[in-house]
Amino acid sequence: MAQKTFESQEQKTKEEIKAEQKVRQLEASLAAAKKDAKEAKRKADDSRKYMMGGVVWKYFPECVQFSELEMNRIIACAFSLDGVKNMIERVRKERKNPAVENDKTKNANEADPDDDNQNENDDEEEADDEGEDA
């Protein structure tokens, strides 16, 4: 009987070892999944920061001459204006309705002032070219 008890304890120990190995593997897998999720979140946050910086740079290239505190003051002032507040609300409402957003984007592309100026310039250049030939 003593021999059976010894064997069952030895067998149980092997099972415990296997179970502990599985626990360690699962913990490592969980840690890797958390690390991957954290990395993906960091990449998404960084991408958004770069995009926002690019927008500021695009519409306010002079921003490089201001310190962070000065930029905070400028942006706080700009966002306190009624026109800006109204535009933010309008964009939020349009975001909730994708059909409106698509229509606005389509209309904005059709009536892009840069495109109109480009077309006018093309017409003027063609007229200049015709004048040179005559």
C-alpha positions in Angstrom: 0.0 0.0 0.0 2.9 2.3 0.8 4.1 1.8 -2.8 0.8 2.9 -4.4 0.8 6.1 -2.3 4.3 6.9 -3.4 3.4 6.3 -7.1 0.3 8.4 -6.9 2.3 11.3 -5.3 4.9 11.0 -8.0 2.3 10.9 -10.8 0.5 13.9 -9.2 3.8 15.8 -9.2 4.2 15.1 -12.9 0.7 16.3 -13.6 1.3 19.4 -11.4 4.5 20.1 -13.4 2.7 19.9 -16.7 -0.1 22.1 -15.3 2.4 24.6 -14.1 4.1 24.6 -17.5 0.8 25.3 -19.2 0.1 28.1 -16.7 3.5 29.7 -17.5 2.8 29.3 -21.3 -0.6 30.9 -20.9 0.8 33.7 -18.8 3.5 34.3 -21.4 0.9 34.2 -24.1 -1.3 36.7 -22.2 1.7 39.0 -21.6 2.6 38.9 -25.3 -1.1 39.7 -26.3 -1.1 42.6 -23.8 2.2 43.9 -25.2 0.9 43.6 -28.8 -2.3 45.5 -27.9 -0.3 48.2 -26.1 2.0 48.5 -29.1 -0.9 48.8 -31.5 -2.5 51.4 -29.3 0.8 53.4 -29.2 1.1 53.2 -33.0 -2.4 54.4 -33.5 -1.9 57.3 -31.0 1.4 58.2 -32.7 -0.2 58.2 -36.1 -3.0 60.4 -34.9 -0.5 62.8 -33.3 1.5 63.0 -36.6 -1.7 63.6 -38.5 -2.8 66.4 -36.2 0.7 68.0 -36.4 0.5 67.8 -40.1 -2.9 69.5 -40.2 -1.6 72.3 -37.9 1.5 72.6 -40.2 -0.6 72.7 -43.3 -3.0 75.4 -42.3 -0.6 77.3 -39.9 2.9 76.9 -41.2 4.1 79.8 -39.0 3.5 77.5 -36.0 7.2 76.6 -35.9 8.2 80.0 -34.6 6.0 79.7 -31.5 6.8 77.8 -28.3 4.4 75.2 -26.9 2.9 77.7 -24.4 2.4 80.3 -27.1 0.7 77.7 -29.3 -1.5 76.7 -26.4 -2.7 80.3 -26.1 -3.3 80.7 -29.8 -5.2 77.5 -30.1 -7.2 78.2 -26.9 -8.2 81.6 -28.3 -9.1 80.1 -31.7 -11.3 77.4 -30.2 -13.1 79.9 -28.1 -14.5 81.7 -31.2 -18.1 81.1 -32.0 -17.4 80.3 -35.6 -15.0 77.6 -34.6 -17.4 76.2 -32.0 -20.2 76.1 -34.6 -17.9 74.3 -37.1 -16.9 71.7 -34.6 -20.6 71.0 -33.8 -21.4 70.8 -37.5 -18.6 68.3 -38.1 -19.7 66.2 -35.2 -23.3 66.1 -36.5 -22.0 65.2 -40.0 -19.8 62.5 -38.6 -22.9 60.8 -37.2 -24.6 60.8 -40.6 -22.2 59.3 -43.2 -24.4 60.1 -46.1 -24.1 63.8 -45.3 -20.3 63.5 -44.9 -20.0 61.8 -48.3 -22.2 64.4 -50.0 -20.1 67.2 -48.4 -16.9 65.6 -49.4 -18.1 65.2 -53.0 -19.3 68.8 -53.1 -16.1 70.0 -51.6 -14.1 68.2 -54.2 -16.3 69.6 -57.0 -16.1 73.1 -55.8 -12.5 73.1 -54.6 -11.2 76.7 -55.0 -7.7 75.5 -55.8 -9.0 73.5 -58.7 -11.0 76.5 -60.1 -7.9 78.7 -59.9 -5.9 76.0 -61.6 -8.4 75.8 -64.4 -8.4 79.6 -64.8 -4.6 79.6 -64.9 -4.7 76.9 -67.6 -7.0 79.0 -69.7 -4.8 82.0 -69.3 -1.7 80.0 -70.2 -3.5 78.7 -73.3 -4.4 82.2 -74.3 -0.8 83.3 -73.8 0.4 80.4 -75.9 -1.9 81.4 -78.7 -0.8 85.0 -78.5 2.8 84.0 -78.9 2.1 82.0 -82.1 0.4 84.9 -83.8 
